């Protein structure tokens, strides 16, 4: 079963990689991306938008899907929902609600049809029965007449065949409009992808401003704003509208250069979605004082002319892009070099780490563990002497160090640690507030390093809902996903832990931080702080407690986009602390529960192509084993 699901996810990922906006391939096959998928779930409401091949709903949690919206199916497609107490409802088109909301009626089955020449494959998770076999082209996924709730749905892939018989034809070349933001309610919302909804239609929350990035060069966006009218056009990535006056947007116009086409539509309060328009046409209303509560940029294409030879065979020119180089790195926190543990365990751990020829290592905070003069340089000398002087380190602060007594703990100056250990110049490609909250891309993975709940010169960031830092983090995450990269987040303080630093003690990262990571479908979250080795299963639902978040999968072969795996790696050398019981969400854990059972070590992460592999490496104490894969 795992292999089947993984293959489906990889197939869906291949669709996106081939042609997110419907690129015609050299073989005559056009891939159509199912870019916007959303489920309305009992007791939850509308869930976060998910990506192609990802799971809609919360399978295994006994929470029925009540409605779905599937956007960017081919024109002419339909979705039919079978609903309890109603039966089969009338078919609806892409981006329209199939099912019901606000009535507490469960969906029990679904049918998806696509136009002639296209194929769609999909499957349902039926309560008490599990995943159905994949079906296609109007077949029923789920059950009827059995009163069995549909708790999950996956649209695995959509393809459409095209003709390539013409000797000379325009070839659509996509321009990805993949970073889109809306400003409403006093804050920027997280970025969304092409075809996904900008704003919160139906919630009576007007969009005040937008930013559309990665439109073709020379494009413009014009906003019609209450009390102002049409504002001057702005370019891609620039704010269109206002952010400080509380004035609602009412309409928008998007223009693109000659040879390109953009299609878009608006959600007008009290009227719903407008018809799709293109190339400078007005989406929304003027002169009616009706707020624009939602916007979708459906597609952007630019035509180029492909020439063919005069021979009987068609000449094609292809561009081969080399796959991203594989990358292997380590992660560890709480590296103790003080007298508490005699630094023996830390030395052994670092030597083991340095022997594996990693591209770089993540240092997850709590560094020297003493306030002696020169602790920063001594600590970094210790790292280099044991792990090797050429190993690059990406660092975040822990609660034991700061830049001065105002920031964090008393045990050393964090900026000095960074200067001595990693160098005073940020690594190539770093984006953000280095060395506190930033990201860097390496191969097919984006590494995001954060300081939640750790005081720093930018303030104590919580990543709570509605904060600027959460909006920025969402942009970073979705930008990576749009580029087909895995997302790994490193921070010092965890939210989920079975050690001493539980929810009711200490100043752990705010619960909303972990919930946001799950909602954004971050692949892997790494932390230290708690001096134990532990790892959760893949979690994909509400992270409200340590014992009852929704577990997506347990078998160690996970699918990217389905949920988030949390790992604590706080045994870099400082004395481990007692852990509690593993509980329902934990795959493994180790601390001081067993006499002589102290294990020290680090995590090893390898990203190669469409696979991320995690391997626990213990360097002293019992040789614990733990590994899993995440596949795109």
TALIN-V137730 format. One record per residue. N is the residue number from 0. RES is the residue in three letters. SS is DSSP state (H for helix, E for strand, L for the rest). PHI is phi as a letter, one per 20 degrees, with the letter a starting at -180 (NA if undefined). PSI is psi in degrees with one decimal (999 if undefined). Layout:
N RES SS PHI PSI
N RES SS PHI PSI
This chain:
0 UNK L NA -38.0
1 UNK H f -43.0
2 UNK H f -36.8
3 UNK H f -45.6
4 UNK H f -40.5
5 UNK H f -42.0
6 UNK H f -39.5
7 UNK H f -41.9
8 UNK H f -39.3
9 UNK H f -37.1
10 UNK H f -42.6
11 UNK H f -39.9
12 UNK H f -37.1
13 UNK H f -36.4
14 UNK H g -48.2
15 UNK H f -44.4
16 UNK H f -34.4
17 UNK H f -46.1
18 UNK H a 82.2
19 UNK L f -31.0
20 UNK L d 21.5
21 UNK L n 45.0
22 UNK L f 135.9
23 UNK E e 121.4
24 UNK L e 169.3
25 UNK L f -23.3
26 UNK L e -1.9
27 UNK L n 14.9
28 UNK E d 125.9
29 UNK E d 125.1
30 UNK E e 134.4
31 UNK L d 119.8
32 UNK L f 131.2
33 UNK L e 85.8
34 UNK L e -29.3
35 UNK E c 111.3
36 UNK E c 131.1
37 UNK E b 140.4
38 UNK E c 140.3
39 UNK E e 116.5
40 UNK E d 141.3
41 UNK L g 135.0
42 UNK L m 0.2
43 UNK L d -44.2
44 UNK E n -158.9
45 UNK E f 123.5
46 UNK L e 170.3
47 UNK L g 141.3
48 UNK L g 137.9
49 UNK E d 167.7
50 UNK L e 168.6
51 UNK L g 134.4
52 UNK L n -5.2
53 UNK L e 163.0
54 UNK L e 129.8
55 UNK E e 133.0
56 UNK E n -162.9
57 UNK L c 70.6
58 UNK L g 137.6
59 UNK L n -2.8
60 UNK L d 5.9
61 UNK L l 39.9
62 UNK L c 109.3
63 UNK L f 142.0
64 UNK E f 133.2
65 UNK E d -24.9
66 UNK E a 158.9
67 UNK E c 155.7
68 UNK E c 123.7
69 UNK E c 113.5
70 UNK E d 152.5
71 UNK L m 20.9
72 UNK L f 159.9
73 UNK L g 149.7
74 UNK L g 134.2
75 UNK L n -4.3
76 UNK L f 158.7
77 UNK E c 152.7
78 UNK E c 126.5
79 UNK E d 131.1
80 UNK E d 134.0
81 UNK E e 118.4
82 UNK E d 140.8
83 UNK L g 140.9
84 UNK L m -4.7
85 UNK L c -45.5
86 UNK E n -151.4
87 UNK E f 124.5
88 UNK L e 164.0
89 UNK L f 140.2
90 UNK L f 147.3
91 UNK E c 163.6
92 UNK L e 176.2
93 UNK L g 139.6
94 UNK L n 0.1
95 UNK L d 150.3
96 UNK L f 123.6
97 UNK E d 120.6
98 UNK E o -156.1
99 UNK L c 155.3
100 UNK L c 147.2
101 UNK L m 7.3
102 UNK L d -6.9
103 UNK L m 27.0
104 UNK L d 127.7
105 UNK L e 141.9
106 UNK E f 146.2
107 UNK E c -19.0
108 UNK E a 165.4
109 UNK E b 147.6
110 UNK E c 134.6
111 UNK E c 124.9
112 UNK E d 150.3
113 UNK L c 160.1
114 UNK L f 163.5
115 UNK L g 136.9
116 UNK L n -8.0
117 UNK E d 158.6
118 UNK E c 134.4
119 UNK E c 136.4
120 UNK E d 139.7
121 UNK E b 163.6
122 UNK E b 158.5
123 UNK E c 151.5
124 UNK E d 112.0
125 UNK E e 128.4
126 UNK L g 128.7
127 UNK L n -11.1
128 UNK L c -24.2
129 UNK E n -161.3
130 UNK E f 132.8
131 UNK L f 167.0
132 UNK L f 152.9
133 UNK L f 135.5
134 UNK E c 175.2
135 UNK E b 156.9
136 UNK L l 63.2
137 UNK L n -4.7
138 UNK L f 157.9
139 UNK L e 126.9
140 UNK E d 117.1
141 UNK E o -155.7
142 UNK L c 157.4
143 UNK L c 146.6
144 UNK L m 7.8
145 UNK L d -4.7
146 UNK L l 34.4
147 UNK L d 123.1
148 UNK L f 144.9
149 UNK E e 108.9
150 UNK E e -8.2
151 UNK E b 155.7
152 UNK E b 142.1
153 UNK E c 128.2
154 UNK E e 108.0
155 UNK E f -42.4
156 UNK E a 151.5
157 UNK E c 127.3
158 UNK E c 149.0
159 UNK E c 132.3
160 UNK E e 142.3
161 UNK L c 163.6
162 UNK L e 141.3
163 UNK L c 32.4
164 UNK L e -17.7
165 UNK L f 147.9
166 UNK L e -26.4
167 UNK L c 124.5
168 UNK E b 148.9
169 UNK E f 136.3
170 UNK E d 113.6
171 UNK E f 130.3
172 UNK E d 118.0
173 UNK E f 146.2
174 UNK L d 113.5
175 UNK L f 117.8
176 UNK L e 69.9
177 UNK L e -5.3
178 UNK E c 104.7
179 UNK E c 133.4
180 UNK E c 150.5
181 UNK E c 141.2
182 UNK E d 118.9
183 UNK E b 155.6
184 UNK L m 24.0
185 UNK L n 9.8
186 UNK E b 155.3
187 UNK E f 130.0
188 UNK L f 160.0
189 UNK L g 149.9
190 UNK L f 149.9
191 UNK E c 170.8
192 UNK L e 172.8
193 UNK L g 134.4
194 UNK L n -10.5
195 UNK L e 158.1
196 UNK L f 129.0
197 UNK E e 125.6
198 UNK E n -163.6
199 UNK L c 72.3
200 UNK L g 139.7
201 UNK L n -2.3
202 UNK L d 5.1
203 UNK L l 41.3
204 UNK L c 104.6
205 UNK L f 139.7
206 UNK L f 132.7
207 UNK L d -28.9
208 UNK E b 158.9
209 UNK E c 157.2
210 UNK E c 124.3
211 UNK E d 112.3
212 UNK E d 151.0
213 UNK L m 20.8
214 UNK L f 162.0
215 UNK L f 150.4
216 UNK L g 135.7
217 UNK L n -4.4
218 UNK L f 158.0
219 UNK E c 152.7
220 UNK E c 127.0
221 UNK E d 133.5
222 UNK E d 134.7
223 UNK E e 119.0
224 UNK E c 140.9
225 UNK L g 141.4
226 UNK L m -1.3
227 UNK L c -45.9
228 UNK E n -153.7
229 UNK E f 125.5
230 UNK L e 164.5
231 UNK L f 139.7
232 UNK L f 147.7
233 UNK E c 163.7
234 UNK L e 175.7
235 UNK L g 139.5
236 UNK L m -0.2
237 UNK L d 149.1
238 UNK L f 124.7
239 UNK E d 119.8
240 UNK E o -156.8
241 UNK L c 154.0
242 UNK L c 0.9
243 UNK L c 4.1
244 UNK L d -5.7
245 UNK L m 25.7
246 UNK L e 132.2
247 UNK L e 142.9
248 UNK E f 146.5
249 UNK E c -19.7
250 UNK E a 165.4
251 UNK E b 148.0
252 UNK E c 134.8
253 UNK E c 124.7
254 UNK E d 149.5
255 UNK L c 160.1
256 UNK L f 163.1
257 UNK L g 136.9
258 UNK L n -8.7
259 UNK E d 159.1
260 UNK E c 134.7
261 UNK E c 136.4
262 UNK E d 140.5
263 UNK E b 163.3
264 UNK E b 159.0
265 UNK E c 151.4
266 UNK E d 112.5
267 UNK E e 128.9
268 UNK L g 128.3
269 UNK L n -10.2
270 UNK L c -24.4
271 UNK E n -161.0
272 UNK E f 133.0
273 UNK L f 166.2
274 UNK L f 152.9
275 UNK L f 136.7
276 UNK E c 175.3
277 UNK E b 156.7
278 UNK L l 64.0
279 UNK L n -4.4
280 UNK L f 157.8
281 UNK L e 128.2
282 UNK E d 116.1
283 UNK E p -155.1
284 UNK L c 158.0
285 UNK L c 146.7
286 UNK L m 8.6
287 UNK L d -4.8
288 UNK L l 35.1
289 UNK L d 124.3
290 UNK L f 145.0
291 UNK E e 109.1
292 UNK E e -7.3
293 UNK E a 157.0
294 UNK E b 143.0
295 UNK E c 127.4
296 UNK E e 107.3
297 UNK E f -42.1
298 UNK E a 151.2
299 UNK E c 124.1
300 UNK E c 149.3
301 UNK E c 129.9
302 UNK E e 140.4
303 UNK E c 159.2
304 UNK E e 124.0
305 UNK E d 133.0
306 UNK L d 151.0
307 UNK L c 160.0
308 UNK L f 166.4
309 UNK L e -1.8
310 UNK L f 172.8
311 UNK L f -22.3
312 UNK L e 147.4
313 UNK L e 131.1
314 UNK L e 127.0
315 UNK L c 145.2
316 UNK L d 120.8
317 UNK L d 151.0
318 UNK L d 122.0
319 UNK L e 122.0
320 UNK L d 123.3
321 UNK L f 138.7
322 UNK L f 150.9
323 UNK L g 142.5
324 UNK L f 143.2
325 UNK L f 149.4
326 UNK E c 138.7
327 UNK E c 127.0
328 UNK E b 168.5
329 UNK E d 162.0
330 UNK E b 135.7
331 UNK E a 151.4
332 UNK L c 166.3
333 UNK L l 53.4
334 UNK L e 107.1
335 UNK L e 126.3
336 UNK L c 7.8
337 UNK L e -173.9
338 UNK L f -15.0
339 UNK L g -40.6
340 UNK L c 11.5
341 UNK L m 9.1
342 UNK L m 3.2
343 UNK H f -45.7
344 UNK H f -39.5
345 UNK H f -42.7
346 UNK H f -44.9
347 UNK H f -42.1
348 UNK H f -46.7
349 UNK H f -37.0
350 UNK H f -40.2
351 UNK H f -39.5
352 UNK H f -45.1
353 UNK H f -18.2
354 UNK L e -3.0
355 UNK L d 6.6
356 UNK L l 49.2
357 UNK L f 152.1
358 UNK L f -34.4
359 UNK E a 174.9
360 UNK E c 144.2
361 UNK E e 123.5
362 UNK E d 111.1
363 UNK L e 30.0
364 UNK L n 170.1
365 UNK L l 96.6
366 UNK L d -91.2
367 UNK L f -23.9
368 UNK L l 31.3
369 UNK L a 162.8
370 UNK L d 26.9
371 UNK L f 153.7
372 UNK L g 136.3
373 UNK L m 16.5
374 UNK H f -32.7
375 UNK H f -49.5
376 UNK H f -38.9
377 UNK H f -41.6
378 UNK H f -47.7
379 UNK H f -34.3
380 UNK H f -40.9
381 UNK H f -45.2
382 UNK H g -47.8
383 UNK H f -37.1
384 UNK H f -29.6
385 UNK H d -38.0
386 UNK H e -13.4
387 UNK L o 140.2
388 UNK L f -17.0
389 UNK L e -4.2
390 UNK L f 119.7
391 UNK L f 141.5
392 UNK E d 133.9
393 UNK E d 126.2
394 UNK E c 153.4
395 UNK L c 153.7
396 UNK L f 153.0
397 UNK L d -176.0
398 UNK L f -5.4
399 UNK L e -7.5
400 UNK L c 157.8
401 UNK E b -177.9
402 UNK L e -23.3
403 UNK L a 177.0
404 UNK L g -17.7
405 UNK L f -28.5
406 UNK L d 105.6
407 UNK L m -151.5
408 UNK L e -177.2
409 UNK L e -1.3
410 UNK L e 65.6
411 UNK L o 159.2
412 UNK E e 115.5
413 UNK H g -39.6
414 UNK H f -34.5
415 UNK H f -40.0
416 UNK H g -47.8
417 UNK H f -43.9
418 UNK H f -43.4
419 UNK H f -38.3
420 UNK H e -38.8
421 UNK L d -11.9
422 UNK L n 152.1
423 UNK L f -16.5
424 UNK L e 129.1
425 UNK L g 145.8
426 UNK L f 157.1
427 UNK L g 135.2
428 UNK L n 2.5
429 UNK L f 135.6
430 UNK E c 133.6
431 UNK E o -161.3
432 UNK E e 71.6
433 UNK L f 138.6
434 UNK L d 35.8
435 UNK L d -54.4
436 UNK E c 107.9
437 UNK E a 171.4
438 UNK E c 162.7
439 UNK E b 140.1
440 UNK E e 131.8
441 UNK E c 115.1
442 UNK L m -130.7
443 UNK L d 29.9
444 UNK E c 141.1
445 UNK E d 122.3
446 UNK E e 117.8
447 UNK E d 119.5
448 UNK E d 124.8
449 UNK L c 163.2
450 UNK L c 59.5
451 UNK L f 131.5
452 UNK L m 14.6
453 UNK L d 122.5
454 UNK L f 138.0
455 UNK L b 173.6
456 UNK L g -22.1
457 UNK L e 0.6
458 UNK L o 171.9
459 UNK L e 106.1
460 UNK L e 134.9
461 UNK L d -24.6
462 UNK L m 28.7
463 UNK L f 161.9
464 UNK L g 133.7
465 UNK L n -6.0
466 UNK L e 156.1
467 UNK H f -37.0
468 UNK H f -32.5
469 UNK H f -41.5
470 UNK H f -43.0
471 UNK H f -44.4
472 UNK H f -42.3
473 UNK H g -39.3
474 UNK H f -44.8
475 UNK H f -43.8
476 UNK H f -51.0
477 UNK H f -30.5
478 UNK H f -41.1
479 UNK H f -44.1
480 UNK H f -38.3
481 UNK H f -30.4
482 UNK L e 4.0
483 UNK L m 25.7
484 UNK L d 149.0
485 UNK E f 156.0
486 UNK E c 121.0
487 UNK E c 125.6
488 UNK E d 127.9
489 UNK E d 137.0
490 UNK E b 165.0
491 UNK L f -58.1
492 UNK L e 130.4
493 UNK L e 168.2
494 UNK L d -48.1
495 UNK L e 125.0
496 UNK L b 149.4
497 UNK L d 10.3
498 UNK L e -161.5
499 UNK L f -28.7
500 UNK L e 71.4
501 UNK L e -176.6
502 UNK L g -35.8
503 UNK L e -0.8
504 UNK L c 154.2
505 UNK L m 174.5
506 UNK L d 64.8
507 UNK L f 162.3
508 UNK L g 144.2
509 UNK L g 139.8
510 UNK H g -33.2
511 UNK H f -24.6
512 UNK H f -51.8
513 UNK H f -39.4
514 UNK H f -37.5
515 UNK H f -41.4
516 UNK H g -42.8
517 UNK H f -45.1
518 UNK H f -34.1
519 UNK L e -4.1
520 UNK L m 41.9
521 UNK L g 138.8
522 UNK L f -46.4
523 UNK E b 130.2
524 UNK E d 125.5
525 UNK E d 140.0
526 UNK E b 167.6
527 UNK L d -128.3
528 UNK L m -60.5
529 UNK L e 124.7
530 UNK L e 71.9
531 UNK L b 170.4
532 UNK E d 120.9
533 UNK E b 157.8
534 UNK E b 130.6
535 UNK E e 166.6
536 UNK E f -178.9
537 UNK E f 120.6
538 UNK E d 134.3
539 UNK L c 5.5
540 UNK L d -153.6
541 UNK L f 120.1
542 UNK L e 85.5
543 UNK L d -15.0
544 UNK L b 175.6
545 UNK L e -11.4
546 UNK L d -12.6
547 UNK L c 26.8
548 UNK L f 161.0
549 UNK L f 121.6
550 UNK E e 119.9
551 UNK E f -44.6
552 UNK E b 151.9
553 UNK L c -8.3
554 UNK L e -1.7
555 UNK L n 2.3
556 UNK E c 94.8
557 UNK E d 164.7
558 UNK E d 126.3
559 UNK L f 135.9
560 UNK L n -10.9
561 UNK L e -23.8
562 UNK L r -166.5
563 UNK E c 136.9
564 UNK E d 130.3
565 UNK E d 131.2
566 UNK E c 136.7
567 UNK E d 127.9
568 UNK E c 60.5
569 UNK L e 28.6
570 UNK L d 51.3
571 UNK L f -13.5
572 UNK L q -20.7
573 UNK L f 156.7
574 UNK L f 125.8
575 UNK L f 158.7
576 UNK L d 165.4
577 UNK L f 141.8
578 UNK L d 160.7
579 UNK L e -166.6
580 UNK L f 153.9
581 UNK L f -40.5
582 UNK L m -178.1
583 UNK L f -19.5
584 UNK L d -2.3
585 UNK E d 131.0
586 UNK E e -35.0
587 UNK E a 163.5
588 UNK E a 152.2
589 UNK E b 136.7
590 UNK L b -132.6
591 UNK L d 21.6
592 UNK L f -34.4
593 UNK L d 129.2
594 UNK L g 130.1
595 UNK L m 10.9
596 UNK L d 22.5
597 UNK L f 125.7
598 UNK L d 138.3
599 UNK E d 151.9
600 UNK E r -164.8
601 UNK E b 168.4
602 UNK E e 142.5
603 UNK E d 127.3
604 UNK E c 126.0
605 UNK E c 127.9
606 UNK E d 117.5
607 UNK E c 114.8
608 UNK L m -121.2
609 UNK L d 20.7
610 UNK E c 131.0
611 UNK E d 128.2
612 UNK E d 129.9
613 UNK E d 133.9
614 UNK E c 124.0
615 UNK E f 132.2
616 UNK E d 106.1
617 UNK E e 138.2
618 UNK E d -15.7
619 UNK E b 155.7
620 UNK L n -170.4
621 UNK L g 139.7
622 UNK L e 80.6
623 UNK L f 147.9
624 UNK L c 136.5
625 UNK L a 133.0
626 UNK E b 154.3
627 UNK E b 165.7
628 UNK E c 151.6
629 UNK E c 124.2
630 UNK E d 138.5
631 UNK L e 999
